[in-house]
Amino acid sequence: MEYVHYSVMRNEILEYLKPPTDRPAKMVDCTCGEGGHTFLFLSAYPNLQVTGLDRDSVIQQKAIKRMESFGDRFTPKNIWFDDFFTDYQDQDLDLVLFDLGISSFHFEESERGFSFRKGEILDMRLDQNAPISAQDVVNGYQEQKLADVIYQFGEERYSRRIARAIVENRKLHKIESSEELASIIYKSVPPNYRYGRIHPATRSFQAIRIEVNRELDRIEPALKGAVKALRSGGRLAVISFHSLEDRPVKWLFKSMAEGDDPTIKILTKKPLVPTETEITENPASRSAKLRIIEKR
């Protein structure tokens, strides 16, 4: 089986997240994906058991196949990470990892319209049973709401122009493919904006994906639940890829580390970033930030 996702900052994560070696240890990989990080940990620490969470059942099958040789040391769970920690009652975890980036699998193999470079059906759902798809957002949201989504979740300065163009085009026919949506966005922005560092559809596609999967809404409750589930001395790491993800992580950790009764200690005063070597090997890692805390 082929694996297309590159697990970022592997050396840094293995350095900071070390389980105790004198007893069985427990870890939760909250965004297991194809299982790249989980495979590294299970290979490095024979006493470690990992629960791998992912709401996408298709990509989870790749992780299950990858982890076959580890037997019952790997337990997959098809669940959103915030839902998992809502129901988790114990305080027995040694390690927790969040990699908030979307897997390369979704852009390259999922055929759900995550990439604006492919002519795929607009879907963007990680959970195929979720009630709202990208088509519903693009074809059903009122113009003002659509503009707000693109501005808030994509930080797109031309959000109103893009939303207006989408609404005008959907009056003619339903917008169903990622290629068509990308073309509408491309034509709606000023000519000089079309030839910038990134494709003019990049931010809008990110925004629609975040809206469909409620990605930002899940971060804070999941982190609070994960910290609660850690043992004293347990460690938690978060990899984020843009400011909308990193900001709530930064401020939540700050609030939990201060006050009269701090619950955590921040181990990375400034987030760790990939080395130049890693960025050369995997340019997509260039925006990654890694924050690590330890439970008091």
C-alpha positions as CSV (number, residue, x, y, z in Angstrom):
1,M,0.0,0.0,0.0
2,E,1.3,3.4,-0.9
3,Y,1.4,6.2,1.7
4,V,1.5,9.8,0.3
5,H,1.6,11.9,3.5
6,Y,4.8,13.2,4.9
7,S,4.7,13.3,8.8
8,V,6.2,16.6,9.7
9,M,8.7,17.4,12.5
10,R,9.3,13.8,13.3
11,N,12.6,14.2,15.1
12,E,11.4,17.0,17.3
13,I,8.3,15.1,18.3
14,L,10.2,12.0,19.2
15,E,12.6,14.1,21.2
16,Y,10.0,15.8,23.3
17,L,7.4,13.0,23.6
18,K,9.1,10.2,25.3
19,P,7.0,7.7,27.3
20,P,8.2,6.1,30.5
21,T,10.1,2.9,29.8
22,D,9.6,1.1,33.1
23,R,5.9,0.3,32.6
24,P,3.2,0.0,29.8
25,A,2.6,3.5,28.4
26,K,-0.4,5.0,26.6
27,M,-0.6,7.5,23.8
28,V,-3.4,9.0,21.7
29,D,-2.6,10.2,18.2
30,C,-5.6,12.5,17.7
31,T,-5.1,12.9,14.0
32,C,-3.7,9.6,13.0
33,G,-4.4,9.8,9.2
34,E,-2.2,7.3,7.4
35,G,-0.4,6.6,10.6
36,G,3.0,8.1,10.0
37,H,3.6,9.5,13.5
38,T,2.0,6.5,15.1
39,F,4.3,4.1,13.2
40,L,7.3,6.0,14.4
41,F,6.3,5.9,18.1
42,L,5.3,2.2,18.0
43,S,8.6,1.4,16.3
44,A,10.7,3.4,18.8
45,Y,8.9,2.4,22.1
46,P,8.0,-1.3,22.5
47,N,6.1,-0.7,25.7
48,L,3.8,1.9,24.1
49,Q,0.2,1.4,23.1
50,V,-1.3,4.0,20.8
51,T,-5.0,4.8,20.1
52,G,-5.3,6.4,16.7
53,L,-8.2,8.7,16.1
54,D,-9.5,9.7,12.7
55,R,-13.0,10.6,11.5
56,D,-12.2,9.6,7.9
57,S,-12.8,5.9,7.7
58,V,-11.1,5.6,4.3
59,I,-7.7,7.0,5.4
60,Q,-8.1,5.1,8.7
61,Q,-8.0,1.8,6.7
62,K,-4.5,2.7,5.5
63,A,-3.3,3.3,9.1
64,I,-4.8,-0.1,10.2
65,K,-3.0,-1.9,7.4
66,R,0.3,0.0,8.2
67,M,0.1,-1.0,11.9
68,E,-0.7,-4.7,11.4
69,S,2.7,-5.8,12.6
70,F,2.1,-4.1,16.0
71,G,-0.9,-6.2,16.9
72,D,-3.0,-5.0,19.8
73,R,-0.6,-2.2,20.5
74,F,-2.5,-0.1,18.0
75,T,-6.2,0.6,18.5
76,P,-8.0,2.6,15.8
77,K,-11.1,4.7,16.6
78,N,-13.3,6.3,13.9
79,I,-14.2,9.5,15.8
80,W,-13.6,13.2,16.0
81,F,-10.9,14.1,18.6
82,D,-13.2,16.5,20.5
83,D,-15.9,13.8,20.8
84,F,-13.3,11.3,22.0
85,F,-12.2,13.4,24.9
86,T,-15.7,14.4,25.8
87,D,-16.4,10.8,26.8
88,Y,-12.9,10.0,28.1
89,Q,-13.0,9.7,31.9
90,D,-9.6,8.4,32.9
91,Q,-6.4,10.4,33.6
92,D,-4.0,7.7,32.4
93,L,-2.4,9.1,29.2
94,D,1.3,9.6,28.9
95,L,1.4,11.3,25.5
96,V,-1.1,13.1,23.2
97,L,-0.4,14.3,19.7
98,F,-2.4,16.6,17.5
99,D,-1.3,17.2,13.9
100,L,-3.9,19.7,12.8
101,G,-2.9,19.7,9.1
102,I,-5.0,18.1,6.4
103,S,-3.3,14.9,5.1
104,S,-1.8,14.8,1.6
105,F,-4.1,11.9,1.0
106,H,-7.1,14.2,0.9
107,F,-5.6,16.4,-1.7
108,E,-4.0,13.6,-3.8
109,E,-6.3,10.5,-3.4
110,S,-9.6,11.2,-1.7
111,E,-11.4,12.6,-4.9
112,R,-13.5,14.8,-2.7
113,G,-12.6,18.2,-4.1
114,F,-10.1,19.3,-1.5
115,S,-7.7,20.4,-4.3
116,F,-8.5,23.3,-6.6
117,R,-6.1,21.8,-9.2
118,K,-8.4,18.8,-9.9
119,G,-11.8,18.4,-11.4
120,E,-13.4,16.5,-8.6
121,I,-16.9,16.6,-7.1
122,L,-17.1,19.3,-4.4
123,D,-17.4,17.6,-1.1
124,M,-14.5,18.2,1.4
125,R,-16.1,16.2,4.2
126,L,-13.7,14.2,6.4
127,D,-16.8,12.5,7.8
128,Q,-18.7,11.2,4.8
129,N,-21.9,11.0,6.9
130,A,-21.7,14.7,7.9
131,P,-24.8,16.7,6.8
132,I,-23.1,19.6,5.1
133,S,-20.7,19.3,2.1
134,A,-18.7,21.9,0.2
135,Q,-21.5,21.9,-2.4
136,D,-24.0,22.9,0.3
137,V,-21.8,25.8,1.4
138,V,-21.1,27.1,-2.1
139,N,-24.6,26.7,-3.5
140,G,-26.7,27.2,-0.4
141,Y,-25.2,29.9,1.8
142,Q,-26.4,33.5,1.4
143,E,-23.9,35.8,-0.1
144,Q,-23.1,37.6,3.1
145,K,-22.6,34.4,5.1
146,L,-20.4,32.9,2.3
147,A,-18.3,36.1,2.3
148,D,-17.9,35.9,6.1
149,V,-16.8,32.3,5.9
150,I,-14.2,33.0,3.3
151,Y,-12.9,36.1,5.2
152,Q,-12.9,34.5,8.7
153,F,-11.6,31.1,7.8
154,G,-9.4,32.0,4.8
155,E,-8.3,35.5,5.8
156,E,-9.1,36.3,2.2
157,R,-9.2,40.1,1.5
158,Y,-11.3,39.7,-1.7
159,S,-13.9,37.6,0.1
160,R,-16.9,39.8,-0.9
161,R,-15.9,39.8,-4.6
162,I,-15.4,36.0,-4.5
163,A,-18.8,35.4,-2.8
164,R,-20.5,37.7,-5.2
165,A,-19.1,35.8,-8.2
166,I,-20.0,32.5,-6.7
167,V,-23.6,33.6,-6.2
168,E,-23.9,35.0,-9.7
169,N,-22.5,31.8,-11.3
170,R,-24.8,29.5,-9.2
171,K,-27.8,31.4,-10.6
172,L,-26.9,29.9,-13.9
173,H,-26.3,26.3,-12.7
174,K,-25.3,24.4,-9.6
175,I,-21.5,24.6,-8.9
176,E,-20.5,21.0,-8.5
177,S,-16.7,20.6,-9.2
178,S,-13.6,21.9,-7.5
179,E,-12.2,22.9,-10.9
180,E,-15.2,25.1,-11.7
181,L,-15.2,26.8,-8.3
182,A,-11.4,27.5,-8.7
183,S,-12.1,29.0,-12.1
184,I,-14.8,31.3,-10.7
185,I,-12.6,32.5,-7.9
186,Y,-9.7,33.0,-10.3
187,K,-11.8,35.2,-12.6
188,S,-13.3,37.2,-9.7
189,V,-10.1,38.7,-8.3
190,P,-8.0,41.5,-9.7
191,P,-5.5,40.5,-12.5
192,N,-2.4,41.3,-10.4
193,Y,-3.8,39.0,-7.6
194,R,-3.9,36.0,-9.9
195,Y,-0.2,35.7,-10.2
196,G,0.9,35.9,-6.6
197,R,2.9,33.4,-4.5
198,I,-0.2,31.2,-4.1
199,H,-3.2,30.4,-6.3
200,P,-6.0,32.9,-5.7
201,A,-8.4,30.0,-4.8
202,T,-6.1,28.7,-2.0
203,R,-7.6,30.7,0.9
204,S,-11.2,30.2,-0.2
205,F,-10.8,26.4,-0.5
206,Q,-9.2,26.4,3.0
207,A,-12.1,28.4,4.4
208,I,-14.8,26.2,2.9
209,R,-13.1,23.1,4.1
210,I,-12.8,24.5,7.7
211,E,-16.5,25.4,7.6
212,V,-17.6,22.0,6.3
213,N,-15.7,20.1,9.0
214,R,-16.0,22.6,11.9
215,E,-12.2,22.3,12.3
216,L,-11.6,25.4,14.5
217,D,-14.6,24.7,16.7
218,R,-13.0,21.4,17.8
219,I,-9.6,22.6,18.9
220,E,-10.2,24.2,22.3
221,P,-12.6,21.6,23.7
222,A,-10.3,18.8,22.5
223,L,-7.2,20.3,24.1
224,K,-8.9,20.9,27.4
225,G,-10.1,17.3,27.4
226,A,-6.7,16.0,26.4
227,V,-4.9,17.9,29.2
228,K,-7.5,16.5,31.7
229,A,-6.8,13.0,30.4
230,L,-3.0,13.2,30.9
231,R,-1.2,11.8,33.9
232,S,0.8,14.1,36.0
233,G,4.0,14.6,34.0
234,G,2.3,13.6,30.7
235,R,3.0,15.6,27.6
236,L,0.9,17.0,24.8
237,A,2.1,18.3,21.4
238,V,0.2,20.3,18.8
239,I,1.4,20.9,15.2
240,S,-0.5,23.7,13.5
241,F,-0.1,25.0,9.9
242,H,-1.7,28.5,9.9
243,S,-2.5,31.2,12.4
244,L,-6.2,30.3,12.7
245,E,-5.1,26.9,14.2
246,D,-2.1,28.2,16.1
247,R,-3.7,31.2,17.8
248,P,-6.3,29.3,20.0
249,V,-3.6,26.7,20.9
250,K,-1.2,29.5,22.0
251,W,-3.7,31.4,24.1
252,L,-5.3,28.3,25.7
253,F,-1.9,27.0,26.8
254,K,-1.0,30.5,28.1
255,S,-4.1,30.6,30.2
256,M,-3.6,27.1,31.6
257,A,0.0,27.8,32.5
258,E,-0.7,31.0,34.5
259,G,-2.7,31.9,37.6
260,D,-2.7,30.7,41.1
261,D,-3.2,27.0,40.2
262,P,-1.6,26.4,36.8
263,T,-2.3,23.0,35.3
264,I,0.4,22.8,32.7
265,K,4.0,23.9,32.0
266,I,4.8,25.2,28.6
267,L,8.0,23.5,27.2
268,T,8.2,25.6,24.1
269,K,8.2,29.3,24.9
270,K,8.3,29.9,21.2
271,P,6.9,27.3,18.8
272,L,9.4,24.9,17.2
273,V,9.6,25.1,13.4
274,P,11.0,22.7,10.8
275,T,14.6,22.7,9.9
276,E,15.8,23.9,6.6
277,T,16.6,20.3,5.7
278,E,13.0,19.2,6.3
279,I,11.6,22.2,4.4
280,T,13.8,21.2,1.4
281,E,12.6,17.6,1.6
282,N,9.0,18.6,2.2
283,P,8.1,22.2,1.2
284,A,4.6,21.8,2.6
285,S,6.1,21.6,6.1
286,R,7.4,25.2,5.9
287,S,4.4,26.7,7.8
288,A,4.4,24.1,10.6
289,K,4.6,25.2,14.2
290,L,5.0,22.8,17.1
291,R,3.9,23.6,20.7
292,I,4.5,21.2,23.6
293,I,3.2,21.3,27.2
294,E,3.6,19.0,30.2
295,K,0.9,18.5,32.8
296,R,1.8,19.6,36.3
